[in-house]
């Protein structure tokens, strides 16, 4: 069955979409079957995958509101070599219409049931706010990957996010947990960044990924070319960092699966 990971942070500008696109591409490069779901009305993950959000026939709206099956909505030809469920401004309309339907928090989870055996990893790029789309993403996920910058305000935002995850686990997704915390836009020359990084490791232990995503111009440039960094400049430090993160996720998933097998 697919491992489903929501990439979320209520604070914007932390590299959330950059992580979603580049992690999906890195996983696909390891010959894993990957689906990336764009839940953000801005459609940045869609554009970063080389898909024109203004000229796409089916989006997350058709999946959540019209209940079209994933196989009919997913775009299979992207610049990241993964499958994509696109988003554009229609996602805002989807959020409004979700308020009118039964079991609105579970629409995405129910839609993904039919493709659990079709993918190895499903990544969900959540909006940078707590709305019904984000709730759907978290309700459908096994765990949440939290990208964050190592700065003071990010620590405060992380505390709020942890409370949100706890409440969602209580109400709609009892198995929801933190997959890991990813340090992004990291500059080791910055003393505050190093201090916050140490605080994260002390508090969250092995939930903090060993991989660190550096500040990197190529990561910032790649979306304007409609491609993940590894296809824009595979030798860049940003591209290599996301490949390293993919390897770390794969090892964690295999370790978790082995533990389940041993327990059974």
Kinemage of the C-alpha trace (Angstrom):
@kinemage 1
@onewidth
@group {chain A} dominant
@subgroup {mainchain}
@vectorlist {calphas} color= white
{ca unk a 1} P 0.000 0.000 0.000
{ca unk a 2} L 1.043 3.561 -0.647
{ca unk a 3} L 2.680 5.620 2.059
{ca unk a 4} L 0.707 8.879 2.123
{ca unk a 5} L 2.490 11.958 3.459
{ca unk a 6} L 0.984 15.429 3.803
{ca unk a 7} L 3.502 18.264 3.522
{ca unk a 8} L 2.162 21.023 5.718
{ca unk a 9} L 2.984 24.116 7.685
{ca unk a 10} L 0.531 26.860 8.603
{ca unk a 11} L 3.347 29.389 8.107
{ca unk a 12} L 3.971 30.337 4.479
{ca unk a 13} L 7.326 30.788 2.789
{ca unk a 14} L 9.044 27.812 4.405
{ca unk a 15} L 9.731 25.787 1.262
{ca unk a 16} L 6.635 23.613 1.469
{ca unk a 17} L 5.846 23.443 -2.247
{ca unk a 18} L 9.536 23.289 -3.139
{ca unk a 19} L 9.759 20.246 -0.887
{ca unk a 20} L 6.627 18.627 -2.346
{ca unk a 21} L 7.807 18.954 -5.953
{ca unk a 22} L 11.449 18.047 -5.412
{ca unk a 23} L 10.791 15.180 -3.020
{ca unk a 24} L 8.223 13.700 -5.421
{ca unk a 25} L 10.711 13.963 -8.306
{ca unk a 26} L 13.510 12.450 -6.231
{ca unk a 27} L 11.307 9.528 -5.215
{ca unk a 28} L 10.272 8.976 -8.832
{ca unk a 29} L 13.956 8.970 -9.801
{ca unk a 30} L 14.455 5.972 -7.493
{ca unk a 31} L 11.851 4.126 -9.616
{ca unk a 32} L 9.102 4.488 -7.025
{ca unk a 33} L 5.595 5.122 -8.315
{ca unk a 34} L 4.635 8.551 -7.025
{ca unk a 35} L 1.479 10.664 -6.977
{ca unk a 36} L 1.694 14.352 -6.038
{ca unk a 37} L -1.554 16.078 -5.032
{ca unk a 38} L -1.698 19.861 -5.214
{ca unk a 39} L -4.280 21.163 -2.718
{ca unk a 40} L -3.217 24.813 -2.889
{ca unk a 41} L -5.401 27.166 -4.985
{ca unk a 42} L -2.217 29.015 -5.984
{ca unk a 43} L -1.282 25.933 -8.027
{ca unk a 44} L 2.453 26.380 -7.479
{ca unk a 45} L 3.170 22.642 -7.299
{ca unk a 46} L 1.231 22.245 -10.550
{ca unk a 47} L 3.269 24.904 -12.354
{ca unk a 48} L 6.484 23.599 -10.813
{ca unk a 49} L 5.710 20.214 -12.342
{ca unk a 50} L 5.578 21.700 -15.827
{ca unk a 51} L 1.761 21.736 -16.037
{ca unk a 52} L -0.091 24.927 -16.992
{ca unk a 53} L -2.648 25.474 -14.240
{ca unk a 54} L -4.678 27.735 -16.564
{ca unk a 55} L -5.044 25.042 -19.206
{ca unk a 56} L -5.710 21.854 -17.270
{ca unk a 57} L -8.911 19.890 -17.800
{ca unk a 58} L -9.260 18.114 -14.461
{ca unk a 59} L -8.091 19.369 -11.076
{ca unk a 60} L -8.563 18.673 -7.391
{ca unk a 61} L -12.048 20.200 -7.831
{ca unk a 62} L -13.181 17.343 -10.066
{ca unk a 63} L -11.752 14.825 -7.602
{ca unk a 64} L -13.292 16.263 -4.432
{ca unk a 65} L -16.556 17.767 -5.659
{ca unk a 66} L -17.514 15.885 -8.822
{ca unk a 67} L -16.033 12.674 -7.386
{ca unk a 68} L -14.225 11.691 -10.557
{ca unk a 69} L -11.833 8.784 -9.909
{ca unk a 70} L -8.125 9.450 -9.444
{ca unk a 71} L -7.239 7.620 -12.664
{ca unk a 72} L -9.358 10.084 -14.647
{ca unk a 73} L -8.018 13.175 -12.882
{ca unk a 74} L -4.309 12.398 -12.531
{ca unk a 75} L -1.893 13.848 -15.086
{ca unk a 76} L 0.649 11.168 -15.950
{ca unk a 77} L 3.020 13.248 -18.091
{ca unk a 78} L 4.876 15.740 -15.894
{ca unk a 79} L 8.393 17.145 -15.891
{ca unk a 80} L 9.017 15.404 -12.579
{ca unk a 81} L 8.227 11.877 -13.889
{ca unk a 82} L 5.465 11.473 -11.285
{ca unk a 83} L 1.685 11.574 -11.553
{ca unk a 84} L -0.034 14.809 -10.530
{ca unk a 85} L -3.470 15.931 -9.439
{ca unk a 86} L -3.394 19.601 -10.359
{ca unk a 87} L -4.834 22.652 -8.618
{ca unk a 88} L -5.770 26.156 -9.653
{ca unk a 89} L -8.268 28.784 -8.513
{ca unk a 90} L -11.006 26.133 -8.751
{ca unk a 91} L -9.641 24.739 -5.497
{ca unk a 92} L -11.086 27.775 -3.724
{ca unk a 93} L -14.509 26.888 -5.120
{ca unk a 94} L -13.946 23.309 -3.993
{ca unk a 95} L -13.262 24.487 -0.450
{ca unk a 96} L -16.548 26.415 -0.390
{ca unk a 97} L -18.571 23.546 -1.837
{ca unk a 98} L -17.028 21.079 0.605
{ca unk a 99} L -18.867 22.871 3.385
{ca unk a 100} L -22.141 21.639 1.881
{ca unk a 101} L -21.362 17.935 1.545
{ca unk a 102} L -21.556 14.996 3.923
{ca unk a 103} L -18.309 13.739 5.512
{ca unk a 104} L -16.481 16.683 3.930
{ca unk a 105} L -13.266 16.033 5.885
{ca unk a 106} L -12.932 12.570 4.349
{ca unk a 107} L -13.466 13.313 0.659
{ca unk a 108} L -9.772 13.009 -0.248
{ca unk a 109} L -9.180 9.952 1.938
{ca unk a 110} L -12.100 8.129 0.312
{ca unk a 111} L -10.981 9.144 -3.182
{ca unk a 112} L -7.495 7.682 -2.616
{ca unk a 113} L -8.708 4.261 -1.461
{ca unk a 114} L -8.930 2.995 -5.029
{ca unk a 115} L -5.258 3.749 -5.813
{ca unk a 116} L -3.537 2.598 -2.634
{ca unk a 117} L -1.947 -0.298 -4.511
{ca unk a 118} L -1.044 1.790 -7.566
{ca unk a 119} L 1.598 3.975 -5.902
{ca unk a 120} L 4.503 3.619 -3.498
{ca unk a 121} L 4.256 7.186 -2.217
{ca unk a 122} L 1.509 9.798 -2.303
{ca unk a 123} L 2.560 13.344 -1.369
{ca unk a 124} L -0.028 16.017 -0.576
{ca unk a 125} L 0.978 19.679 -0.855
{ca unk a 126} L -1.317 21.457 1.629
{ca unk a 127} L -2.188 25.183 1.584
{ca unk a 128} L -0.337 27.410 4.090
{ca unk a 129} L -3.450 27.787 6.237
{ca unk a 130} L -5.805 25.624 8.212
{ca unk a 131} L -8.853 25.302 5.951
{ca unk a 132} L -11.045 22.452 4.725
{ca unk a 133} L -8.534 21.548 2.009
{ca unk a 134} L -5.753 21.219 4.586
{ca unk a 135} L -8.031 19.170 6.830
{ca unk a 136} L -8.743 16.849 3.889
{ca unk a 137} L -5.024 16.466 3.257
{ca unk a 138} L -4.250 15.628 6.859
{ca unk a 139} L -7.245 13.295 7.161
{ca unk a 140} L -6.006 11.341 4.128
{ca unk a 141} L -2.375 11.116 5.278
{ca unk a 142} L -0.533 8.512 7.302
{ca unk a 143} L 1.799 11.208 8.562
{ca unk a 144} L 2.861 14.817 8.136
{ca unk a 145} L 6.189 16.159 6.942
{ca unk a 146} L 6.809 19.651 8.316
{ca unk a 147} L 9.245 21.908 6.414
{ca unk a 148} L 10.434 24.824 8.504
{ca unk a 149} L 13.087 27.492 8.595
{ca unk a 150} L 15.317 27.620 11.625
{ca unk a 151} L 14.127 30.936 13.024
{ca unk a 152} L 12.274 32.062 16.131
{ca unk a 153} L 8.841 32.644 14.588
{ca unk a 154} L 8.985 29.225 12.924
{ca unk a 155} L 9.245 27.609 16.355
{ca unk a 156} L 6.070 29.389 17.448
{ca unk a 157} L 4.302 28.247 14.277
{ca unk a 158} L 5.429 24.687 14.892
{ca unk a 159} L 3.804 24.703 18.325
{ca unk a 160} L 0.494 25.776 16.749
{ca unk a 161} L 0.800 23.107 14.059
{ca unk a 162} L 1.407 20.389 16.658
{ca unk a 163} L -1.810 21.384 18.434
{ca unk a 164} L -3.701 21.281 15.124
{ca unk a 165} L -2.379 17.797 14.366
{ca unk a 166} L -3.352 16.590 17.833
{ca unk a 167} L -6.896 17.876 17.403
{ca unk a 168} L -7.237 16.327 13.943
{ca unk a 169} L -5.949 13.008 15.237
{ca unk a 170} L -8.610 13.096 17.940
{ca unk a 171} L -11.444 13.825 15.519
{ca unk a 172} L -10.812 12.467 11.994
{ca unk a 173} L -7.522 10.551 11.789
{ca unk a 174} L -6.454 8.668 14.937
{ca unk a 175} L -3.322 7.274 13.295
{ca unk a 176} L -1.959 10.672 12.219
{ca unk a 177} L 1.588 11.393 13.351
{ca unk a 178} L 4.567 13.576 12.534
{ca unk a 179} L 6.610 11.904 9.808
{ca unk a 180} L 9.476 14.283 10.309
{ca unk a 181} L 10.660 17.871 10.553
{ca unk a 182} L 12.711 19.179 7.650
{ca unk a 183} L 15.050 22.129 8.077
{ca unk a 184} L 14.829 24.260 4.925
{ca unk a 185} L 16.662 27.322 3.546
{ca unk a 186} L 19.390 26.472 6.016
{ca unk a 187} L 22.504 28.636 6.319
{ca unk a 188} L 25.066 27.087 8.685
{ca unk a 189} L 26.794 30.461 9.015
{ca unk a 190} L 23.737 31.850 10.772
{ca unk a 191} L 24.059 31.514 14.547
{ca unk a 192} L 20.296 31.687 15.142
{ca unk a 193} L 19.710 28.945 12.586
{ca unk a 194} L 22.174 26.708 14.404
{ca unk a 195} L 20.617 27.468 17.792
{ca unk a 196} L 17.089 26.701 16.570
{ca unk a 197} L 18.342 23.555 14.843
{ca unk a 198} L 19.778 22.325 18.147
{ca unk a 199} L 16.512 23.102 19.945
{ca unk a 200} L 14.599 21.077 17.364
{ca unk a 201} L 16.911 18.082 17.740
{ca unk a 202} L 16.761 18.256 21.523
{ca unk a 203} L 12.962 18.411 21.572
{ca unk a 204} L 12.004 16.144 18.648
{ca unk a 205} L 14.982 13.791 18.505
{ca unk a 206} L 14.988 11.474 15.491
{ca unk a 207} L 11.859 13.133 14.102
{ca unk a 208} L 14.232 15.790 12.755
{ca unk a 209} L 15.630 14.586 9.436
{ca unk a 210} L 19.383 14.324 9.194
{ca unk a 211} L 19.083 15.843 5.726
{ca unk a 212} L 19.145 19.639 5.685
{ca unk a 213} L 17.943 21.669 2.680
{ca unk a 214} L 20.356 24.569 2.084
{ca unk a 215} L 19.613 27.989 0.691
{ca unk a 216} L 20.162 27.398 -2.999
{ca unk a 217} L 19.617 29.627 -6.028
{ca unk a 218} L 18.858 26.656 -8.300
{ca unk a 219} L 15.967 25.573 -6.088
{ca unk a 220} L 14.505 29.072 -6.397
{ca unk a 221} L 15.035 29.233 -10.163
{ca unk a 222} L 13.703 25.793 -11.114
{ca unk a 223} L 9.941 26.555 -10.770
{ca unk a 224} L 10.147 29.309 -13.396
{ca unk a 225} L 11.356 26.629 -15.822
{ca unk a 226} L 8.509 24.293 -14.850
{ca unk a 227} L 10.789 21.557 -13.561
{ca unk a 228} L 12.077 20.108 -10.279
{ca unk a 229} L 15.645 21.102 -9.447
{ca unk a 230} L 17.081 17.700 -10.379
{ca unk a 231} L 15.961 18.205 -13.986
{ca unk a 232} L 16.998 21.857 -14.029
{ca unk a 233} L 20.437 21.394 -12.471
{ca unk a 234} L 21.080 17.921 -11.091
{ca unk a 235} L 24.494 18.918 -9.739
{ca unk a 236} L 23.112 21.690 -7.498
{ca unk a 237} L 23.326 21.323 -3.735
{ca unk a 238} L 19.541 21.684 -3.484
{ca unk a 239} L 18.920 18.828 -5.912
{ca unk a 240} L 21.364 16.566 -4.080
{ca unk a 241} L 19.770 17.431 -0.728
{ca unk a 242} L 16.304 16.320 -1.870
{ca unk a 243} L 17.728 13.082 -3.275
{ca unk a 244} L 19.283 12.518 0.140
{ca unk a 245} L 15.930 13.228 1.804
{ca unk a 246} L 14.219 10.699 -0.471
{ca unk a 247} L 16.747 8.084 0.592
{ca unk a 248} L 16.127 8.901 4.234
{ca unk a 249} L 12.361 8.553 3.789
{ca unk a 250} L 12.750 5.229 2.001
{ca unk a 251} L 14.938 3.852 4.793
{ca unk a 252} L 12.438 5.001 7.425
{ca unk a 253} L 9.527 3.444 5.524
{ca unk a 254} L 11.372 0.145 5.118
{ca unk a 255} L 12.324 0.112 8.798
{ca unk a 256} L 8.706 0.772 9.782
{ca unk a 257} L 7.436 -1.984 7.487
{ca unk a 258} L 9.983 -4.448 8.856
{ca unk a 259} L 8.869 -3.648 12.410
{ca unk a 260} L 5.239 -4.324 11.461
{ca unk a 261} L 6.194 -7.664 9.889
{ca unk a 262} L 8.179 -8.694 12.971
{ca unk a 263} L 5.296 -7.766 15.290
{ca unk a 264} L 2.829 -9.813 13.248
